[in-house]
Amino acid sequence: MLRVPTGTSVKDLNIRRPFFVTNDEREIATFRVDGWKPTMSVQANPNLSLDIGIDEMPPPCHESDTLDKRLHVMSKDVAAVVCGFAELAGIRPPTDFSEAGVLRPTHR
């Protein structure tokens, strides 16, 4: 999870479990590196998976609005975000999202 410079070591690593990421709470872990200097670079991969939820169901936007339609739109939005991250990282998006219609060709 952490890549620290040669000659340094991870002294403390505290991971918050379980936690909610909100507007006010975004910290998922803290760590301290022995021997670190401001000119050094530390890389971290939180290996984080998100379980996104909403506090309440959105109100109907029209009299013909249904839960099924709203969930479909939410699913397409999530697929767009995941595929966007994959594109930014230069990797192939998950094929599970091909049904959502948001796959774009990746450029390598």
RORO-963830 format. One record per atom (N, C-alpha, C): residue number from 1; residue in three letters; atom name; z, y, x. Coordinates in pm, 1 decimal. Each point is the difference from the previous one (the first is absolute). Layout:
BEGIN
+-----+------+------+----------+----------+----------+
: seq : type : atom :       pz :       py :       px :
+-----+------+------+----------+----------+----------+
: NUM :  ala :   CA :        Z :        Y :        X :
...
+-----+------+------+----------+----------+----------+
END
This chain:
BEGIN
+-----+------+------+----------+----------+----------+
: seq : type : atom :       pz :       py :       px :
+-----+------+------+----------+----------+----------+
:   1 :  met :    N :      0.0 :   -119.5 :     79.3 :
:   1 :  met :   CA :      0.0 :    119.5 :    -79.3 :
:   1 :  met :    C :      0.0 :    126.0 :     83.7 :
:   2 :  leu :    N :     62.6 :     -3.5 :    117.6 :
:   2 :  leu :   CA :      3.9 :    117.3 :     86.4 :
:   2 :  leu :    C :    -63.9 :    -31.7 :    134.3 :
:   3 :  arg :    N :    -80.7 :     90.9 :     47.0 :
:   3 :  arg :   CA :    -57.6 :    -11.2 :    134.1 :
:   3 :  arg :    C :     54.7 :    118.1 :     79.5 :
:   4 :  val :    N :     85.2 :    -30.1 :     98.9 :
:   4 :  val :   CA :     64.5 :    104.5 :     79.4 :
:   4 :  val :    C :    -55.5 :     -2.3 :    142.2 :
:   5 :  pro :    N :      7.7 :    114.2 :     69.3 :
:   5 :  pro :   CA :    -54.3 :      6.5 :    135.7 :
:   5 :  pro :    C :     73.1 :    -94.4 :     96.6 :
:   6 :  thr :    N :    -68.9 :    -40.2 :    104.0 :
:   6 :  thr :   CA :     58.2 :    -82.5 :    104.6 :
:   6 :  thr :    C :    120.6 :     72.9 :     58.8 :
:   7 :  gly :    N :    106.3 :    -74.9 :     23.5 :
:   7 :  gly :   CA :    121.5 :     58.2 :     56.6 :
:   7 :  gly :    C :     97.6 :     50.2 :   -104.4 :
:   8 :  thr :    N :    -36.8 :    -11.3 :   -128.2 :
:   8 :  thr :   CA :     90.7 :     39.1 :   -108.2 :
:   8 :  thr :    C :     31.8 :   -123.1 :    -83.5 :
:   9 :  ser :    N :     99.2 :     14.3 :    -86.4 :
:   9 :  ser :   CA :     34.6 :   -110.8 :    -89.4 :
:   9 :  ser :    C :     52.8 :     54.9 :   -131.6 :
:  10 :  val :    N :    -14.7 :    -79.0 :   -104.9 :
:  10 :  val :   CA :     50.0 :     39.5 :   -131.7 :
:  10 :  val :    C :    149.9 :    -28.4 :     -2.3 :
:  11 :  lys :    N :     78.3 :    105.2 :    -16.8 :
:  11 :  lys :   CA :    146.3 :    -15.2 :     -0.5 :
:  11 :  lys :    C :     50.3 :    -32.9 :   -140.8 :
:  12 :  asp :    N :    -47.0 :     74.0 :    -98.2 :
:  12 :  asp :   CA :     42.4 :    -19.9 :   -138.6 :
:  12 :  asp :    C :   -122.7 :     -2.8 :    -90.1 :
:  13 :  leu :    N :      4.3 :    -87.2 :   -100.2 :
:  13 :  leu :   CA :   -103.4 :     -3.8 :   -103.3 :
:  13 :  leu :    C :     69.8 :    -28.9 :   -131.4 :
:  14 :  asn :    N :     -2.8 :     95.7 :    -89.9 :
:  14 :  asn :   CA :     64.8 :    -13.7 :   -130.8 :
:  14 :  asn :    C :   -105.2 :     10.2 :   -108.3 :
:  15 :  ile :    N :    -16.7 :   -105.9 :    -76.3 :
:  15 :  ile :   CA :    -99.4 :     -5.6 :   -106.6 :
:  15 :  ile :    C :     71.5 :      8.5 :   -133.8 :
:  16 :  arg :    N :    -48.2 :     87.8 :    -86.0 :
:  16 :  arg :   CA :     58.4 :     13.5 :   -133.9 :
:  16 :  arg :    C :    -60.4 :   -104.4 :    -92.0 :
:  17 :  arg :    N :     81.5 :    -80.9 :    -63.0 :
:  17 :  arg :   CA :    -46.4 :    -98.1 :    -98.5 :
:  17 :  arg :    C :    101.0 :     -8.1 :   -111.2 :
:  18 :  pro :    N :    -36.2 :    -12.3 :   -121.5 :
:  18 :  pro :   CA :   -125.2 :     46.4 :    -58.3 :
:  18 :  pro :    C :      4.4 :    152.0 :     -9.2 :
:  19 :  phe :    N :   -109.7 :     62.0 :    -22.0 :
:  19 :  phe :   CA :     -1.9 :    145.0 :     -7.9 :
:  19 :  phe :    C :   -112.6 :     45.0 :    -91.2 :
:  20 :  phe :    N :     11.2 :    123.6 :    -40.6 :
:  20 :  phe :   CA :   -103.8 :     62.7 :    -80.5 :
:  20 :  phe :    C :    -53.5 :    119.2 :     76.9 :
:  21 :  val :    N :   -130.4 :     15.0 :      4.0 :
:  21 :  val :   CA :    -61.4 :    117.5 :     60.7 :
:  21 :  val :    C :    -21.6 :    100.0 :   -112.5 :
:  22 :  thr :    N :     67.6 :    112.2 :      9.9 :
:  22 :  thr :   CA :    -10.6 :    103.5 :   -102.9 :
:  22 :  thr :    C :    -32.7 :    132.2 :     68.2 :
:  23 :  asn :    N :     -5.3 :    105.8 :    -79.3 :
:  23 :  asn :   CA :    -25.0 :    131.9 :     58.0 :
:  23 :  asn :    C :    108.7 :     39.7 :     98.2 :
:  24 :  asp :    N :    123.6 :    -43.5 :    -25.5 :
:  24 :  asp :   CA :    112.3 :     38.7 :     85.1 :
:  24 :  asp :    C :     34.5 :   -104.3 :    105.6 :
:  25 :  glu :    N :    -32.7 :   -125.8 :    -21.6 :
:  25 :  glu :   CA :     34.9 :   -109.6 :     90.8 :
:  25 :  glu :    C :   -126.1 :    -64.9 :     55.0 :
:  26 :  arg :    N :    -25.6 :     16.3 :    129.5 :
:  26 :  arg :   CA :   -118.4 :    -60.2 :     59.6 :
:  26 :  arg :    C :     31.3 :    -83.2 :    123.1 :
:  27 :  glu :    N :    123.6 :     -3.1 :     42.1 :
:  27 :  glu :   CA :     36.7 :    -71.1 :    122.3 :
:  27 :  glu :    C :      5.5 :   -150.0 :    -27.1 :
:  28 :  ile :    N :    -76.1 :    -78.4 :     78.2 :
:  28 :  ile :   CA :      1.2 :   -145.1 :    -17.2 :
:  28 :  ile :    C :     72.7 :    -69.3 :    113.6 :
:  29 :  ala :    N :     10.7 :     67.5 :    115.5 :
:  29 :  ala :   CA :     70.6 :    -57.5 :    114.6 :
:  29 :  ala :    C :     28.8 :    110.5 :    100.6 :
:  30 :  thr :    N :    101.1 :    -24.9 :     83.3 :
:  30 :  thr :   CA :     28.8 :     88.6 :    112.9 :
:  30 :  thr :    C :     12.8 :    -86.7 :    124.4 :
:  31 :  phe :    N :    -32.3 :     58.3 :    114.9 :
:  31 :  phe :   CA :     13.8 :    -74.3 :    124.6 :
:  31 :  phe :    C :     30.5 :     96.0 :    113.6 :
:  32 :  arg :    N :     59.7 :    -55.2 :    105.6 :
:  32 :  arg :   CA :     30.3 :     75.8 :    120.2 :
:  32 :  arg :    C :    -56.8 :    -74.9 :    119.7 :
:  33 :  val :    N :    -64.2 :     72.4 :     90.7 :
:  33 :  val :   CA :    -63.0 :    -60.7 :    117.1 :
:  33 :  val :    C :     71.2 :     50.2 :    125.2 :
:  34 :  asp :    N :     60.6 :    -93.4 :     76.4 :
:  34 :  asp :   CA :     63.2 :     34.4 :    127.1 :
:  34 :  asp :    C :   -106.4 :     30.9 :    103.8 :
:  35 :  gly :    N :     19.2 :    109.4 :     72.5 :
:  35 :  gly :   CA :    -93.1 :     35.8 :    105.8 :
:  35 :  gly :    C :   -118.7 :     81.8 :    -45.8 :
:  36 :  trp :    N :     -4.7 :     36.0 :   -127.9 :
:  36 :  trp :   CA :   -112.9 :     75.9 :    -53.0 :
:  36 :  trp :    C :      7.2 :    144.8 :     45.0 :
:  37 :  lys :    N :   -116.3 :     58.6 :     29.8 :
:  37 :  lys :   CA :    -12.3 :    141.2 :     35.8 :
:  37 :  lys :    C :   -103.6 :     63.3 :    -91.6 :
:  38 :  pro :    N :      9.7 :    130.6 :    -23.2 :
:  38 :  pro :   CA :    -93.3 :     67.0 :    -92.0 :
:  38 :  pro :    C :   -147.9 :    -17.4 :     34.0 :
:  39 :  thr :    N :    -32.0 :    -32.5 :    122.3 :
:  39 :  thr :   CA :   -140.4 :    -17.0 :     37.5 :
:  39 :  thr :    C :    -51.6 :   -140.4 :    -31.1 :
:  40 :  met :    N :     88.7 :    -89.4 :    -42.7 :
:  40 :  met :   CA :    -37.4 :   -140.1 :    -27.0 :
:  40 :  met :    C :    -44.7 :    -17.3 :   -144.5 :
:  41 :  ser :    N :    -77.6 :   -105.0 :    -21.9 :
:  41 :  ser :   CA :    -50.4 :    -31.0 :   -133.4 :
:  41 :  ser :    C :     61.0 :   -131.9 :    -48.7 :
:  42 :  val :    N :     45.8 :      0.2 :   -122.4 :
:  42 :  val :   CA :     52.6 :   -119.8 :    -64.8 :
:  42 :  val :    C :    -87.4 :    -26.5 :   -122.0 :
:  43 :  gln :    N :    -41.7 :   -124.6 :    -18.3 :
:  43 :  gln :   CA :    -80.1 :    -37.0 :   -116.2 :
:  43 :  gln :    C :     83.2 :    -90.0 :    -90.3 :
:  44 :  ala :    N :    -10.0 :     25.0 :   -129.0 :
:  44 :  ala :   CA :     75.1 :    -79.8 :    -97.2 :
:  44 :  ala :    C :    -92.2 :    -44.9 :   -112.2 :
:  45 :  asn :    N :     13.7 :   -125.4 :    -40.2 :
:  45 :  asn :   CA :    -70.2 :    -54.4 :   -115.4 :
:  45 :  asn :    C :    107.6 :    -52.0 :    -94.3 :
:  46 :  pro :    N :     23.3 :     69.3 :   -110.7 :
:  46 :  pro :   CA :    109.4 :    -42.0 :    -87.4 :
:  46 :  pro :    C :    -26.4 :   -130.5 :    -74.0 :
:  47 :  asn :    N :   -124.2 :    -50.9 :      6.4 :
:  47 :  asn :   CA :    -32.9 :   -123.2 :    -70.9 :
:  47 :  asn :    C :     53.5 :      7.6 :   -142.9 :
:  48 :  leu :    N :    -31.2 :    110.5 :    -63.0 :
:  48 :  leu :   CA :     55.6 :     35.7 :   -129.5 :
:  48 :  leu :    C :    -91.1 :    -44.0 :   -113.0 :
:  49 :  ser :    N :     57.5 :    -63.4 :    -99.1 :
:  49 :  ser :   CA :    -76.1 :    -27.8 :   -121.6 :
:  49 :  ser :    C :     64.5 :     80.6 :   -112.5 :
:  50 :  leu :    N :    -82.4 :     56.2 :    -84.0 :
:  50 :  leu :   CA :     48.9 :     85.6 :   -106.7 :
:  50 :  leu :    C :    -11.9 :    -69.2 :   -134.9 :
:  51 :  asp :    N :    102.2 :     13.6 :    -78.4 :
:  51 :  asp :   CA :     -2.1 :    -44.3 :   -138.5 :
:  51 :  asp :    C :     10.4 :    127.5 :    -82.2 :
:  52 :  ile :    N :   -115.2 :     52.4 :    -39.5 :
:  52 :  ile :   CA :     -3.9 :    130.7 :    -65.0 :
:  52 :  ile :    C :     32.9 :    -14.2 :   -147.6 :
:  53 :  gly :    N :     85.1 :     86.3 :    -47.8 :
:  53 :  gly :   CA :     37.6 :     -0.5 :   -140.7 :
:  53 :  gly :    C :      9.4 :    141.1 :    -52.0 :
:  54 :  ile :    N :      4.4 :     13.5 :   -128.1 :
:  54 :  ile :   CA :     16.8 :    130.0 :    -62.0 :
:  54 :  ile :    C :    125.2 :     -4.1 :    -85.8 :
:  55 :  asp :    N :     64.1 :    114.9 :    -15.8 :
:  55 :  asp :   CA :    124.2 :      7.1 :    -75.0 :
:  55 :  asp :    C :    -19.1 :    -35.0 :   -147.4 :
:  56 :  glu :    N :   -112.3 :     36.7 :    -53.8 :
:  56 :  glu :   CA :    -26.1 :    -28.2 :   -140.8 :
:  56 :  glu :    C :   -150.5 :     -8.4 :    -21.3 :
:  57 :  met :    N :    -37.0 :    -59.9 :   -107.6 :
:  57 :  met :   CA :   -142.8 :    -11.1 :    -30.6 :
:  57 :  met :    C :    -54.6 :    139.3 :    -29.1 :
:  58 :  pro :    N :   -118.6 :     30.2 :     52.8 :
:  58 :  pro :   CA :    -59.2 :    130.9 :    -30.9 :
:  58 :  pro :    C :    -27.6 :     10.0 :   -149.1 :
:  59 :  pro :    N :     13.8 :    117.9 :    -55.2 :
:  59 :  pro :   CA :    -28.7 :     14.8 :   -142.8 :
:  59 :  pro :    C :   -149.7 :    -18.4 :    -26.0 :
:  60 :  pro :    N :    -35.8 :    -46.3 :   -117.4 :
:  60 :  pro :   CA :   -142.4 :    -15.9 :    -31.5 :
:  60 :  pro :    C :    -72.1 :    133.9 :     14.9 :
:  61 :  cys :    N :   -118.2 :     -4.0 :     58.7 :
:  61 :  cys :   CA :    -76.1 :    123.6 :     17.0 :
:  61 :  cys :    C :    -94.8 :     23.3 :   -118.0 :
:  62 :  his :    N :    -13.2 :   -101.3 :    -86.1 :
:  62 :  his :   CA :    -88.4 :      9.6 :   -115.9 :
:  62 :  his :    C :     46.9 :   -105.2 :    -99.8 :
:  63 :  glu :    N :    -34.0 :     17.0 :   -126.1 :
:  63 :  glu :   CA :     46.0 :    -96.0 :   -101.4 :
:  63 :  glu :    C :    -55.1 :   -140.5 :     23.2 :
:  64 :  ser :    N :   -112.2 :    -12.2 :     72.3 :
:  64 :  ser :   CA :    -54.4 :   -133.5 :     27.2 :
:  64 :  ser :    C :     48.1 :    -55.9 :    134.3 :
:  65 :  asp :    N :     86.7 :     73.8 :     68.6 :
:  65 :  asp :   CA :     52.2 :    -44.7 :    128.9 :
:  65 :  asp :    C :     84.1 :   -126.1 :    -19.4 :
:  66 :  thr :    N :    -17.2 :    -95.0 :     90.4 :
:  66 :  thr :   CA :     78.6 :   -123.2 :     -7.3 :
:  66 :  thr :    C :     57.4 :    -31.1 :    137.2 :
:  67 :  leu :    N :    100.8 :    -80.8 :      2.9 :
:  67 :  leu :   CA :     61.9 :    -42.0 :    125.2 :
:  67 :  leu :    C :   -102.7 :    -69.5 :     88.9 :
:  68 :  asp :    N :    -83.1 :    -81.6 :    -57.5 :
:  68 :  asp :   CA :   -100.7 :    -72.8 :     76.5 :
:  68 :  asp :    C :    -92.0 :     94.6 :     76.4 :
:  69 :  lys :    N :    -43.3 :    104.0 :    -67.9 :
:  69 :  lys :   CA :    -90.3 :     96.5 :     65.1 :
:  69 :  lys :    C :     71.9 :     74.6 :    111.9 :
:  70 :  arg :    N :    125.5 :     38.4 :    -24.8 :
:  70 :  arg :   CA :     74.8 :     73.9 :    102.3 :
:  70 :  arg :    C :     27.4 :    -87.3 :    122.1 :
:  71 :  leu :    N :     33.8 :   -125.6 :    -22.7 :
:  71 :  leu :   CA :     24.6 :    -90.1 :    113.2 :
:  71 :  leu :    C :   -126.7 :    -22.7 :     81.0 :
:  72 :  his :    N :   -113.3 :     -8.3 :    -67.7 :
:  72 :  his :   CA :   -127.2 :    -16.9 :     70.5 :
:  72 :  his :    C :    -27.9 :    120.4 :     91.0 :
:  73 :  val :    N :     23.6 :    119.8 :    -52.1 :
:  73 :  val :   CA :    -20.3 :    121.1 :     79.8 :
:  73 :  val :    C :     97.3 :      3.0 :    117.6 :
:  74 :  met :    N :    126.5 :    -36.9 :    -23.2 :
:  74 :  met :   CA :     98.2 :     -3.3 :    109.5 :
:  74 :  met :    C :    -42.8 :    -99.8 :    106.6 :
:  75 :  ser :    N :    -51.4 :   -114.3 :    -41.8 :
:  75 :  ser :   CA :    -45.9 :   -102.2 :     93.3 :
:  75 :  ser :    C :   -115.4 :     52.3 :     85.5 :
:  76 :  lys :    N :    -94.0 :     70.5 :    -62.1 :
:  76 :  lys :   CA :   -111.6 :     58.0 :     75.3 :
:  76 :  lys :    C :     49.9 :    104.6 :     98.7 :
:  77 :  asp :    N :    100.7 :     79.2 :    -40.5 :
:  77 :  asp :   CA :     55.1 :    101.9 :     89.7 :
:  77 :  asp :    C :     66.8 :    -63.3 :    121.7 :
:  78 :  val :    N :     77.5 :   -105.0 :    -22.1 :
:  78 :  val :   CA :     65.4 :    -69.9 :    111.2 :
:  78 :  val :    C :   -105.5 :    -59.1 :     93.2 :
:  79 :  ala :    N :   -103.9 :    -60.2 :    -56.8 :
:  79 :  ala :   CA :   -107.1 :    -57.0 :     81.1 :
:  79 :  ala :    C :    -68.3 :    108.5 :     82.7 :
:  80 :  ala :    N :    -19.1 :    117.2 :    -58.4 :
:  80 :  ala :   CA :    -63.1 :    110.2 :     73.4 :
:  80 :  ala :    C :     86.1 :     43.1 :    118.3 :
:  81 :  val :    N :    131.3 :      5.3 :    -19.1 :
:  81 :  val :   CA :     90.6 :     38.0 :    108.8 :
:  81 :  val :    C :     -2.7 :   -104.6 :    111.2 :
:  82 :  val :    N :     11.3 :   -128.6 :    -36.5 :
:  82 :  val :   CA :     -1.3 :   -107.1 :     99.9 :
:  82 :  val :    C :   -131.5 :     -0.7 :     76.6 :
:  83 :  cys :    N :   -110.3 :     12.2 :    -71.1 :
:  83 :  cys :   CA :   -130.9 :      0.3 :     66.5 :
:  83 :  cys :    C :    -16.8 :    123.4 :     87.1 :
:  84 :  gly :    N :     54.5 :    111.5 :    -43.2 :
:  84 :  gly :   CA :     -5.5 :    121.6 :     81.5 :
:  84 :  gly :    C :     76.1 :    -16.1 :    129.8 :
:  85 :  phe :    N :    119.8 :    -59.7 :     -6.7 :
:  85 :  phe :   CA :     77.2 :    -26.5 :    121.7 :
:  85 :  phe :    C :    -76.3 :    -95.4 :     91.9 :
:  86 :  ala :    N :    -59.9 :   -102.8 :    -58.1 :
:  86 :  ala :   CA :    -75.9 :    -96.4 :     80.8 :
:  86 :  ala :    C :   -116.6 :     69.3 :     68.9 :
:  87 :  glu :    N :    -67.4 :     85.9 :    -73.7 :
:  87 :  glu :   CA :   -113.6 :     72.8 :     57.4 :
:  87 :  glu :    C :     45.2 :     90.1 :    114.4 :
:  88 :  leu :    N :    112.8 :     70.5 :    -19.6 :
:  88 :  leu :   CA :     52.5 :     86.2 :    105.7 :
:  88 :  leu :    C :     36.3 :    -80.8 :    125.0 :
:  89 :  ala :    N :     51.3 :   -120.7 :    -21.2 :
:  89 :  ala :   CA :     39.3 :    -85.2 :    112.3 :
:  89 :  ala :    C :   -119.2 :    -72.2 :     60.9 :
:  90 :  gly :    N :   -117.0 :      9.7 :    -64.2 :
:  90 :  gly :   CA :   -119.6 :    -65.5 :     52.1 :
:  90 :  gly :    C :      0.1 :   -150.3 :    -19.9 :
:  91 :  ile :    N :     69.2 :    -46.4 :   -104.6 :
:  91 :  ile :   CA :      1.8 :   -143.0 :    -29.3 :
:  91 :  ile :    C :    -63.9 :    -25.0 :   -135.6 :
:  92 :  arg :    N :    -36.2 :   -124.8 :    -22.8 :
:  92 :  arg :   CA :    -64.1 :    -36.4 :   -126.5 :
:  92 :  arg :    C :    104.9 :     -1.4 :   -111.9 :
:  93 :  pro :    N :    -28.6 :     67.5 :   -112.1 :
:  93 :  pro :   CA :     95.7 :      1.0 :   -111.6 :
:  93 :  pro :    C :     19.8 :   -141.3 :    -55.9 :
:  94 :  pro :    N :    114.6 :    -24.7 :    -59.6 :
:  94 :  pro :   CA :     23.5 :   -130.1 :    -61.5 :
:  94 :  pro :    C :   -105.4 :    -30.1 :   -105.8 :
:  95 :  thr :    N :    -47.5 :   -122.8 :     -5.6 :
:  95 :  thr :   CA :   -102.8 :    -36.0 :    -97.6 :
:  95 :  thr :    C :     56.8 :     -9.1 :   -141.0 :
:  96 :  asp :    N :    130.9 :     -6.3 :    -13.3 :
:  96 :  asp :   CA :     61.7 :     -4.8 :   -133.2 :
:  96 :  asp :    C :    -34.7 :    122.0 :    -84.0 :
:  97 :  phe :    N :    -39.1 :    109.9 :     66.3 :
:  97 :  phe :   CA :    -25.7 :    122.5 :    -72.1 :
:  97 :  phe :    C :   -145.9 :     16.3 :    -38.1 :
:  98 :  ser :    N :    -83.4 :   -101.1 :     26.5 :
:  98 :  ser :   CA :   -141.9 :     13.8 :    -32.2 :
:  98 :  ser :    C :    -22.0 :     17.0 :   -149.6 :
:  99 :  glu :    N :     87.8 :    -58.6 :    -80.7 :
:  99 :  glu :   CA :    -13.4 :     13.7 :   -145.9 :
:  99 :  glu :    C :     31.0 :    140.6 :    -47.3 :
: 100 :  ala :    N :     79.7 :     72.8 :     76.7 :
: 100 :  ala :   CA :     39.4 :    133.4 :    -43.3 :
: 100 :  ala :    C :   -111.5 :    102.3 :     15.3 :
: 101 :  gly :    N :   -105.8 :    -35.3 :     71.5 :
: 101 :  gly :   CA :   -114.5 :     90.4 :     14.3 :
: 101 :  gly :    C :     22.9 :    114.2 :     93.5 :
: 102 :  val :    N :     94.9 :    -13.0 :     94.4 :
: 102 :  val :   CA :     27.8 :    111.0 :     90.3 :
: 102 :  val :    C :    -35.2 :    -32.9 :    144.3 :
: 103 :  leu :    N :    -54.9 :   -117.5 :     24.5 :
: 103 :  leu :   CA :    -34.9 :    -35.1 :    137.0 :
: 103 :  leu :    C :   -115.5 :     86.6 :     48.6 :
: 104 :  arg :    N :     16.9 :     51.4 :    118.6 :
: 104 :  arg :   CA :   -104.6 :     76.7 :     64.9 :
: 104 :  arg :    C :    -30.4 :    -67.4 :    131.3 :
: 105 :  pro :    N :   -122.7 :      9.1 :     49.0 :
: 105 :  pro :   CA :    -30.0 :    -62.2 :    128.5 :
: 105 :  pro :    C :     82.1 :     67.8 :    109.7 :
: 106 :  thr :    N :     55.5 :    -79.0 :     91.0 :
: 106 :  thr :   CA :     73.2 :     56.2 :    111.1 :
: 106 :  thr :    C :    -93.7 :     23.0 :    115.7 :
: 107 :  his :    N :     23.6 :    104.6 :     72.3 :
: 107 :  his :   CA :    -82.9 :     33.2 :    116.7 :
: 107 :  his :    C :     76.7 :    -35.8 :    125.4 :
: 108 :  arg :    N :    -61.1 :    -76.8 :     85.4 :
: 108 :  arg :   CA :     67.5 :    -40.2 :    124.6 :
: 108 :  arg :    C :    -63.5 :     69.8 :    117.0 :
+-----+------+------+----------+----------+----------+
END
